[in-house]
């Protein structure tokens, strides 16, 4: 076993032994998960090809391709108590699930080599005591031959009422490194693909919301979002004429249709 220095000298003098031939890995089609890696089975888990780190990292990117915003941040409506999806995002688990198998397959290590932290006490919008953690991490990406990319930095910031702030900020710094350095797209359509004119958004009427609620094509997620919009517009208790010709508040109408469609979906799944 030779050291990194000895191997570097061998490459410089041209006396380095030729890398052993190993089977080339063929990445699965985009969107399909990578196969399970069995460390006990050398055929299922071939030795990574001895290539420079920038080539190995390029192959990692080729395997990952894209990671969708499949994680959801949910909040409760203060008026109805129902949960709704506020926004979608790509969390640290999505990053690790995508990059973990690919970096193993191509012999790439991602190591944190330095970390700078800062903390401050603050309060939330509800006047709860919180602690803000900010972490700047220096990373080293090492390839299968022992060479590495230039040192990279990424930052993470979190708010927490307990002792998890540092771990959250570390996770965010790692997520930023993987997605930004990997230049991994979400697969979402281009934001500017549709023509949008500047101007104030028109205020929707109660009847507009009623028509959308009773439309059988309106999804459960959209019904949750409508409840949030109605709460912000203070329209939850506005009376409208429902599909049966009776008067009903928008809140009650939305809740009824949400429960009916949810029951239909659960009944169909069973």
Protein Blocks (a to p, Z undefined) as FASTA:
>chain_A
ZZfklmmmmmmnopaccdddddddddddehiacddddfklmklmccdddddfklmmmmmm
mmnopacdfbccddddfklopacdfbdcddfklmmmmmmmmmmmnopacddfbdcddddd
dddfkopacdddddddddddddfkopacdddddddddddfblmlmmmmmmmmmmmmmmmm
nopaehiacfklpccdedddddddfklmmmmmmpmkbcfklmmmmmmmmmmnopmlpccd
dfkopacdfklmmmmmmmmmmmmmmmmmZZ
